Amino acid sequence: QVQLVESGGGLVQAGGSLRLSCVASRSFFSMNDMGWYRQAPGKQRELVAKITRGGRTNYADSMKGRDTISRDNAKNTVYLQMNSLKPEDTAVYYCNARGIEGLDYWGQGTQVTVSS
């Protein structure tokens, strides 16, 4: 079992930045992909960005050029730096981890609200 705790969400004006953090209760060396997803009201949960065990990254088209995902294996933490935020980025952001055993784990979510 893995607990993921997100932080860093909040209210920001359009064009602003936020940095989300996700700390895992288990060593990152026992994890494969780590990622961030988001879910806006009335919409399905969607991928924002993911990073593999080896550090390869993948971003949703809407996030390319604006967001950067990174992981600190020593701190069991994955980050999402979000820049040039837009009102349509408003959503609950969830941290996801896939363990080497193949199980998916989710955090409780952190709210990001972008005002116009």
Accessible surface in RSA format (square Angstrom, percent):
REM  Atomic radii and reference values for relative SASA: ProtOr
REM  Chains: A
REM  Algorithm: Lee & Richards
REM  Probe-radius: 1.40
REM  Slices: 20
REM RES _ NUM      All-atoms   Total-Side   Main-Chain    Non-polar    All polar
REM                ABS   REL    ABS   REL    ABS   REL    ABS   REL    ABS   REL
RES GLN A   1   164.96  92.2 114.22  83.5  50.74 120.8  42.71  90.9 122.25  92.7
RES VAL A   2     5.92   3.9   0.00   0.0   5.92  14.3   0.00   0.0   5.92  16.1
RES GLN A   3    99.24  55.5  95.77  70.0   3.48   8.3  52.02 110.7  47.22  35.8
RES LEU A   4     7.65   4.3   0.00   0.0   7.65  19.2   0.00   0.0   7.65  20.6
RES VAL A   5    87.87  57.8  86.13  78.0   1.74   4.2  86.13  74.8   1.74   4.7
RES GLU A   6     8.83   5.1   0.00   0.0   8.83  21.0   0.00   0.0   8.83   7.2
RES SER A   7    61.18  51.7  56.28  75.1   4.90  11.3  41.60  88.6  19.58  27.4
RES GLY A   8    36.20  44.6   0.00   N/A  36.20  44.6  23.31  64.0  12.89  28.9
RES GLY A   9    28.89  35.6   0.00   N/A  28.89  35.6   2.36   6.5  26.53  59.4
RES GLY A  10    29.35  36.2   0.00   N/A  29.35  36.2  29.27  80.3   0.09   0.2
RES LEU A  11   133.52  74.4 100.40  71.8  33.12  83.3 100.40  70.5  33.12  89.1
RES VAL A  12    25.81  17.0  20.13  18.2   5.68  13.7  25.81  22.4   0.00   0.0
RES GLN A  13   136.68  76.4 134.32  98.2   2.36   5.6  36.96  78.7  99.73  75.6
RES ALA A  14    50.71  46.6  27.00  41.7  23.71  53.9  27.51  38.7  23.20  61.4
RES GLY A  15    56.29  69.4   0.00   N/A  56.29  69.4  30.12  82.7  26.18  58.6
RES GLY A  16    21.36  26.3   0.00   N/A  21.36  26.3  20.52  56.3   0.84   1.9
RES SER A  17    57.61  48.7  38.11  50.9  19.50  44.9  21.63  46.1  35.98  50.4
RES LEU A  18    31.26  17.4  26.70  19.1   4.57  11.5  31.26  22.0   0.00   0.0
RES ARG A  19   132.29  55.5 118.14  60.2  14.15  33.7  34.29  46.9  98.00  59.4
RES LEU A  20     0.00   0.0   0.00   0.0   0.00   0.0   0.00   0.0   0.00   0.0
RES SER A  21    22.73  19.2  22.73  30.3   0.00   0.0   9.00  19.2  13.73  19.2
RES CYS A  22     0.00   0.0   0.00   0.0   0.00   0.0   0.00   0.0   0.00   0.0
RES VAL A  23    73.93  48.6  72.77  65.9   1.16   2.8  72.77  63.2   1.16   3.2
RES ALA A  24     5.61   5.2   0.00   0.0   5.61  12.8   0.42   0.6   5.19  13.8
RES SER A  25    74.16  62.7  29.38  39.2  44.77 103.1  39.44  84.0  34.72  48.6
RES ARG A  26    63.26  26.6  60.15  30.7   3.11   7.4  45.00  61.5  18.26  11.1
RES SER A  27    48.18  40.7  42.76  57.1   5.42  12.5  36.94  78.7  11.24  15.7
RES PHE A  28     1.22   0.6   0.00   0.0   1.22   3.2   0.00   0.0   1.22   3.5
RES PHE A  29   127.68  63.9 120.12  74.4   7.56  19.7 121.33  73.6   6.35  18.2
RES SER A  30    24.35  20.6  23.22  31.0   1.13   2.6  24.05  51.2   0.29   0.4
RES MET A  31     0.00   0.0   0.00   0.0   0.00   0.0   0.00   0.0   0.00   0.0
RES ASN A  32    50.63  34.9  50.63  48.9   0.00   0.0  11.50  27.7  39.13  37.8
RES ASP A  33    42.25  29.6  42.25  42.1   0.00   0.0   7.90  18.6  34.35  34.3
RES MET A  34     0.44   0.2   0.00   0.0   0.44   1.1   0.44   0.4   0.00   0.0
RES GLY A  35     1.39   1.7   0.00   N/A   1.39   1.7   1.16   3.2   0.23   0.5
RES TRP A  36     0.00   0.0   0.00   0.0   0.00   0.0   0.00   0.0   0.00   0.0
RES TYR A  37    44.78  20.9  44.78  25.5   0.00   0.0  22.12  16.6  22.66  27.9
RES ARG A  38    20.29   8.5  20.27  10.3   0.02   0.0   1.41   1.9  18.88  11.4
RES GLN A  39    63.09  35.3  59.01  43.1   4.08   9.7  11.36  24.2  51.73  39.2
RES ALA A  40    22.28  20.5  18.69  28.8   3.60   8.2  19.14  26.9   3.15   8.3
RES PRO A  41   122.80  89.5  94.21  85.9  28.59 103.9 106.92  88.3  15.88  98.7
RES GLY A  42    93.35 115.1   0.00   N/A  93.35 115.1  45.62 125.2  47.73 106.9
RES LYS A  43   144.48  70.5 131.33  80.6  13.15  31.3  83.43  75.1  61.05  65.0
RES GLN A  44   161.47  90.3 148.80 108.7  12.67  30.2  53.06 112.9 108.42  82.2
RES ARG A  45    90.84  38.1  65.54  33.4  25.30  60.2  24.03  32.8  66.81  40.5
RES GLU A  46    82.83  47.6  77.68  58.8   5.15  12.3  30.90  59.8  51.92  42.4
RES LEU A  47    45.92  25.6  37.19  26.6   8.73  22.0  37.19  26.1   8.73  23.5
RES VAL A  48     0.00   0.0   0.00   0.0   0.00   0.0   0.00   0.0   0.00   0.0
RES ALA A  49     0.00   0.0   0.00   0.0   0.00   0.0   0.00   0.0   0.00   0.0
RES LYS A  50    57.53  28.1  57.52  35.3   0.00   0.0  15.99  14.4  41.54  44.2
RES ILE A  51     9.22   5.2   9.22   6.9   0.00   0.0   9.22   6.6   0.00   0.0
RES THR A  52    27.01  19.2  27.01  27.4   0.00   0.0  24.28  32.6   2.73   4.1
RES ARG A  53   113.43  47.6 100.35  51.2  13.08  31.1  44.26  60.5  69.18  41.9
RES GLY A  54    77.97  96.2   0.00   N/A  77.97  96.2  40.02 109.8  37.95  85.0
RES GLY A  55    38.28  47.2   0.00   N/A  38.28  47.2  20.20  55.4  18.08  40.5
RES ARG A  56   181.64  76.3 171.50  87.4  10.15  24.2  71.10  97.2 110.55  67.0
RES THR A  57    58.08  41.3  35.40  35.9  22.68  54.0  12.75  17.1  45.34  68.5
RES ASN A  58    76.55  52.8  73.52  71.1   3.03   7.3  19.95  48.0  56.60  54.7
RES TYR A  59    43.65  20.4  35.42  20.2   8.23  21.4  28.72  21.6  14.93  18.4
RES ALA A  60    25.52  23.5  17.00  26.2   8.52  19.4  25.52  35.9   0.00   0.0
RES ASP A  61   120.08  84.1  98.64  98.2  21.44  50.7  37.88  89.2  82.20  82.0
RES SER A  62    64.84  54.8  44.55  59.5  20.28  46.7  50.62 107.8  14.22  19.9
RES MET A  63     3.05   1.6   3.05   2.0   0.00   0.0   1.39   1.2   1.66   2.2
RES LYS A  64   124.25  60.6 104.54  64.1  19.70  46.9  60.26  54.2  63.99  68.2
RES GLY A  65    87.50 107.9   0.00   N/A  87.50 107.9  43.30 118.8  44.20  99.0
RES ARG A  66    29.55  12.4  25.61  13.1   3.94   9.4  25.01  34.2   4.53   2.7
RES ASP A  67     9.98   7.0   0.74   0.7   9.24  21.8   0.06   0.1   9.92   9.9
RES THR A  68    74.47  53.0  73.24  74.2   1.24   2.9  45.25  60.8  29.22  44.2
RES ILE A  69     5.01   2.9   0.00   0.0   5.01  12.1   0.00   0.0   5.01  13.6
RES SER A  70    46.25  39.1  45.23  60.4   1.01   2.3  33.14  70.6  13.11  18.4
RES ARG A  71    36.09  15.2   9.82   5.0  26.27  62.6   9.62  13.1  26.47  16.0
RES ASP A  72    44.98  31.5  39.88  39.7   5.10  12.1  14.79  34.8  30.19  30.1
RES ASN A  73    49.53  34.2  43.09  41.6   6.44  15.5   8.62  20.7  40.91  39.5
RES ALA A  74    97.29  89.5  57.49  88.7  39.80  90.5  65.96  92.9  31.33  83.0
RES LYS A  75   135.40  66.1 118.39  72.6  17.01  40.5  73.45  66.1  61.94  66.0
RES ASN A  76    37.67  26.0  37.67  36.4   0.00   0.0   1.25   3.0  36.41  35.2
RES THR A  77     7.67   5.5   7.67   7.8   0.00   0.0   2.92   3.9   4.74   7.2
RES VAL A  78     0.00   0.0   0.00   0.0   0.00   0.0   0.00   0.0   0.00   0.0
RES TYR A  79    32.67  15.3  32.67  18.6   0.00   0.0  16.84  12.7  15.83  19.5
RES LEU A  80     0.00   0.0   0.00   0.0   0.00   0.0   0.00   0.0   0.00   0.0
RES GLN A  81    58.18  32.5  58.12  42.5   0.06   0.2  28.87  61.5  29.31  22.2
RES MET A  82     1.39   0.7   1.39   0.9   0.00   0.0   0.03   0.0   1.36   1.8
RES ASN A  83    55.72  38.4  55.72  53.8   0.00   0.0  16.17  38.9  39.55  38.2
RES SER A  84    59.85  50.6  55.65  74.3   4.20   9.7  19.69  41.9  40.16  56.3
RES LEU A  85     3.64   2.0   1.79   1.3   1.85   4.7   1.79   1.3   1.85   5.0
RES LYS A  86    88.86  43.3  88.43  54.3   0.43   1.0  40.50  36.5  48.36  51.5
RES PRO A  87    55.65  40.6  48.31  44.0   7.33  26.7  48.66  40.2   6.99  43.5
RES GLU A  88   121.16  69.6  96.52  73.0  24.63  58.7  62.40 120.7  58.76  48.0
RES ASP A  89     1.68   1.2   1.68   1.7   0.00   0.0   0.46   1.1   1.22   1.2
RES THR A  90    37.46  26.6  33.81  34.3   3.65   8.7  31.91  42.9   5.56   8.4
RES ALA A  91     1.40   1.3   0.70   1.1   0.70   1.6   1.40   2.0   0.00   0.0
RES VAL A  92    41.79  27.5  41.69  37.7   0.10   0.3  41.69  36.2   0.10   0.3
RES TYR A  93     0.13   0.1   0.13   0.1   0.00   0.0   0.00   0.0   0.13   0.2
RES TYR A  94    35.32  16.5  35.32  20.1   0.00   0.0   8.21   6.2  27.11  33.4
RES CYS A  95     0.00   0.0   0.00   0.0   0.00   0.0   0.00   0.0   0.00   0.0
RES ASN A  96    13.30   9.2  13.30  12.9   0.00   0.0   0.29   0.7  13.01  12.6
RES ALA A  97     0.00   0.0   0.00   0.0   0.00   0.0   0.00   0.0   0.00   0.0
RES ARG A  98   110.40  46.4 110.40  56.3   0.00   0.0  20.99  28.7  89.41  54.2
RES GLY A  99     0.05   0.1   0.00   N/A   0.05   0.1   0.00   0.0   0.05   0.1
RES ILE A 100   105.22  59.9  77.29  57.6  27.93  67.3  77.29  55.7  27.93  75.8
RES GLU A 101    87.40  50.2  47.09  35.6  40.30  96.0  56.36 109.0  31.04  25.3
RES GLY A 102    47.70  58.8   0.00   N/A  47.70  58.8  26.59  73.0  21.11  47.3
RES LEU A 103   104.57  58.2 103.54  74.1   1.03   2.6 104.57  73.4   0.00   0.0
RES ASP A 104    65.50  45.9  40.53  40.3  24.96  59.0  14.26  33.6  51.24  51.1
RES TYR A 105    19.07   8.9  15.96   9.1   3.11   8.1  16.22  12.2   2.85   3.5
RES TRP A 106   105.14  42.2  77.88  37.7  27.26  64.0  61.23  32.6  43.91  71.2
RES GLY A 107     9.40  11.6   0.00   N/A   9.40  11.6   2.20   6.0   7.20  16.1
RES GLN A 108   117.90  65.9  85.20  62.3  32.70  77.9  71.77 152.8  46.13  35.0
RES GLY A 109    12.98  16.0   0.00   N/A  12.98  16.0   0.46   1.3  12.51  28.0
RES THR A 110    18.85  13.4  13.88  14.1   4.97  11.8   6.82   9.2  12.03  18.2
RES GLN A 111    86.22  48.2  78.00  57.0   8.22  19.6  49.56 105.5  36.66  27.8
RES VAL A 112     0.00   0.0   0.00   0.0   0.00   0.0   0.00   0.0   0.00   0.0
RES THR A 113    47.88  34.1  47.88  48.5   0.00   0.0  36.28  48.7  11.60  17.5
RES VAL A 114     7.09   4.7   0.00   0.0   7.09  17.1   0.00   0.0   7.09  19.2
RES SER A 115    42.70  36.1  36.19  48.3   6.51  15.0  35.86  76.4   6.84   9.6
RES SER A 116   129.94 109.8  69.00  92.1  60.94 140.4  55.96 119.2  73.98 103.6
END  Absolute sums over single chains surface
CHAIN  1 A     6012.3       4583.4       1428.9       3151.9       2860.4
END  Absolute sums over all chains
TOTAL          6012.3       4583.4       1428.9       3151.9       2860.4
